[in-house]
Amino acid sequence: MAAVLFDFSGTLFRVESTESWLRAVLEAAGLALPEAEVVERAKALEVAGALAGGANPVEVPEDLAEAWAVRDKSAALHRAAYTALSRRVPLPDAALHDALYERHMTPAAWAPYPDAIHVLRTLRERGTRVGVVSNIGWDLRPVFHEHGLDPYVDVYTLSYEHGVQKPDPRLFSAACAELGADPRDVVMVGDSRSADGGAAALGCRVHFVDHLPVAQRPDALLPVLDMVA
């Protein structure tokens, strides 16, 4: 294989828990809530699907369905969709909804899977080109930089920068073109069969991993090394 494409959220990185996310924003705002209330509101935010990279909404509100379907095509759409979901949950200060969105874009909100840096470094040592293909509404490069993975990534192909979101083959095609690789010589690694599976339309080999908490998935990326040996 000439190159490997990786999804971001749920594949190389995992976002913090909804409770950690809410606590960080409350602390930054100097607000204190009773413990039971923090837990309750964090659970409500999780059910609402307000944390990008976390759980999807249990049910997308009818008035948001259209925006939700195309949320990763631009930064504005992404922010609008997720802050709208957040606002379904009452918080002590309306400004917290935007603060929550800002928090999820920080490197502190993300942790790499334990085997991510080893796999990326080994691919680099073997001369295999690496790309990150993500449905996202913001620039994730600082996350990779802060956690030390950026030196091992050759290109970032982000949906909001192209106005196209997975599973549209055009996003994968753009990534392969940036890498100078024939799609038939590329492996796409991701956690979403519906989104990342779109790479198969170009002839890419597709390998799936489970979107689990970091502590529960120590080595799911290692088989990728056998695919490109």
Secondary structure, DSSP 4 states (H G I P E B T S, - for coil): --EEEE-SBTTTEEEPPHHHHHHHHHHHTT----HHHHHHHHHHHHHHT-STTSPPPSS--GGGHHHHHTGGG-HHHHHHHHHHHHTTS--SSTHHHHHHHHHHTSGGGEEE-TTHHHHHHHHHHTT-EEEEEE--SS--HHHHHHTT-GGG--EEEEHHHHT--TT-HHHHHHHHHHHT--GGGEEEEES-TTTGGGGGGGT-EEEE-----GGG-SSTTTHHHHHT-
